[in-house]
C-alpha cells in the first residue's frame, strides 16, 4: 500500500505539473514566434522582501542590454525552474520575465504553503518591488494558468502598471471550483492538495484542513483500475463536524491563543472554514465580486468545455464585459476548446482541437506586443469569443457569451414510473406533461455511490467517457429523446429543473447531459449537483422536510455540442457522482461521523411538477 500511495501522489503531482512543462517547452518549440531580438541575461533566486519579512525567490530573465523594458510577471507554487524556457522566449523578444516561487514553496521562505491566502499581498509586494527596478519601463503584463492564473487576478485590480494579462484555465472566484450546488469537489481538492504543497516539507491548505488523517488515503479507482470503496470518513458529514485548526487562525477566523471548537449542531451554527460553502462564497480570498470593476487591463482567457474552471471562467468573461472599465471591457477575449485541464477532453476532436494545438493557442505573443508594447499588429481585431463546437468539430468566432441568438428550449422528462437504467421507459421530449404521470423512485445508498465517469475533473479521468456502467445502475434514472432528424446545436449554459422529494433531511440530486450515438454509446457532455440544504442558496442553508416536494435547480455548467442526425439527447438523474463530489450521508449532521442513511428519492414529472432540462439551442444560420 505504501508503494501505491507514493505512486498516487507522484501521479497527482505530474497531473498538476503537466501544464507547466507543456507550456514552457512545447510552446517555445512549436510556435511561430517573431525572430529573436536579444541575448538573455538571467538572475537566479533574487529574494524579494514582503511586508511581513518573508523573502520570495524570484528568477529574472531579461534582455542582455542596457535600458528599460516591459515586464511579464508569473507567480506559481509548482517551481519556477519549470517555466524558465518560456522566460527566455520573452526575454529574447524584448520583455523582462519575472517568475517567482509562491511563499513556502521551493526556494521561497515561509513555514507552510497555505493556498490562496497570501497571494494578493505577496503579489502586490512583488509588483511594488518591480516598479522600483532600473530595468522596468512602467508597462506590465502577466501570464500563467491554473494556480498561476489565479495569482494574476490577485494583482490585476487597482494596478496602474498592468496593461494586459493572460489567465488560462483559471478563475479568481475559486469558491466555484471548490463547490457546486453546495457539494464539495472531493477528488479535485483532495488530489490537488496531495500533489502540491509538499515542497519544503510543507503541506497544502486542503491537506492540513481536511485530509491530514491517521487513516490511509483512499485510492482513486481511475488510477488503479480497482473498484472504489467509498469511505464515509471523507464525506460531507465529517467536514461539518471537523474542528477548526491552524488554518482558521491563518485566515483570521480564530485567535491563535483561543482556537474555535467544533460546533455541536450543524443547523445551529455555520462552520467557519473553507469546507463550508458559505465561507468560501463570502471570503474575499476566494471570490472577486467587486474587484472586476477595478481591472483596467484586458484579459486573454482560455478555457475548455471539460476544464475544472469552465463555468467560473465563462462567468469571469461575462462580468469583465459588463463591469470592467476600458480598455478591459472591450479588449478582453475568450477562447474555449474541447479540452480538460491542460488535457484533451473531447477525444474525437479534430487536429485543430488536439492538445498540442491547445498549447499553441494558449500563447499569443502578438497579444502582449499590442497591449504592452503598443505595436499595431491587429491583435485587437480578433473576435471577442472563439469556441470549438464539438460534434461537428469546428472552431467558430462569436461576438459575445452567451450567444445572443440562443433559443433556450425546455426538454421535459417523462416515464410510466420505470425510468431506472437505460433499459427503462424514461423519455425526453419537447412536450410538457399534460396531466398526471407516475413518479420515478430510487434508493440512494451512501455506501454504494454512483462512480464518476468523466466530466470536469483533474486527478481522475476527465472528458467525455462511455456511460455504460453508470446507466446500468438501478439508482440512476435515464431519459432519452428520439433520434435527431437534423443537426441540433447546444451551446451555452445548461440547467435542469427537478421536482423531487426525499425521505432524508438532507441529500443530493445530480443531473448529467449526454449524447447517445447511433451505436448506442452514451457520452457525457455536462453534469451538475445540488445539495438539498443549499437549494435556496449558500446564505439560506436548511434541512428539508422528508416527503416535501421541492423544486431544485441544478447547474450543469456550459458546453457546446452539435447533435448530429441519428444521435439522441439523454439526461441522467441520480444522487451521487463520486469521487467528483463528496458523498452526502443523508444524515443532516446527526449521528456522528459513522452515520449513513439510505434515502428514498421520488422524482416528479407531471403537469404541476414539470421537471425539465433547459438547453441553449443555437438556430441554424
C-alpha angles and dihedrals in degrees: 000000000000091000092048092048091052090049090051093052090048093050091048090051091049090053090054094044096045092081090053097049096043095050092045099047109018093047093053092049102042106037124096095232130179113266118280112267103184148027113246132242118198127201110192127207099359102177115229114201119226128207092262096049100262118137118221118207110235133182118205122203111188140158111275090239136099115254144061125299140180116265131228111201125206124176121181143156096221101078125286093227090072092066097044093107091059089048089060091049091057096042092050088058099049105276133114107229112206114191123180139187110234118244115293094009127111110319098357123098124247138104103240132012105234106184118236096354102097101027098096097050094038091047094050091047088053092049090051090050092050091050089062097050119110093227096056117100097193099261119106138183134176134214138187147093140243108356092003089051087057091052089057092057090051091065098031100088122074091004113142093192102049113103100167140351136199112214107180125193093343146095139205089220091077094167087075090060093047097048138030117189088339095306117124117241092236105178094038097052095037097044094045093048090051092051099046135040096046091107114119088009089289124138128220127249098257093044091054096041103041116005107038095109136150089234119087116263115262111250119235115245092217091060099043101029090230130130107269115238108205116227116203091204084085098043129117090264094064092049089058094049096043118120118245108253139184091304090068088056091049091051092048093248095122136017115256093237095047112038119192119256128225112280115244101223126038093215099041094061137018114236110248103218138076096277089071110080094216092059094051090045094055103032112100091221090068103035138051100198102143099017098079087074090064096051110103098167119088117241129218103213123193122187141157132226089239097039120125090235097041102121094034091055092047087053089050089056093049092049093048090052090050107036110019120098123238136315089023094056098056097026101054115107136195131207119183119183137177091271142123122212099316090327140086110277103175104051094198096058115132123243093278090060100044123118096260089055089050092059090047093050091046091066124058117167090185088065091058093042092054099046101030104032098027096236112164096225100138096255088132091059096068119111115272091235132031118184137179112226109211118211093043093037100224136139115226135185118228136182100223148000125271092030111255093222093057117134107205104215129189120225110191127211119232138174144149090244099282107090095133113130126355088283090064129097098259114140132190116202146150090248116099117223108273098198141332120354127180112255124241119234134191139165121243112205112186089207090060106041126176105261121235115258109186130311135119098341139140114190096029126052112294137194131043114341137171110274096202097119094042093050092049093065123101091221091062120080115209125201119184133187128221115269115283113256091198137010114294116190119206111192123158142031117346122206134174128209109207126184106204145154129202138196088223130082089228130015143140134254122198134193132191132190116214141174117228113210123214088256089060097252113141118211124191119237105171139353142184146176140211124204106215096226090058099045090114093046140278090284093057108046116168142151116257127234112252111249096017115133108232130185108231127190114209118196110214092182117228138307143166118221132148109213108217127217108285094025122112134216114234134187125196121201123192142125106254143039105179137216090010088065126024118255119260108224090206088228098109094220097312131117101031130261094316095056117121125162131183113237124211108214127200121196118200126205110165136116093283094040107038103181109197147157116234111219125194101229117195112211117233113257 
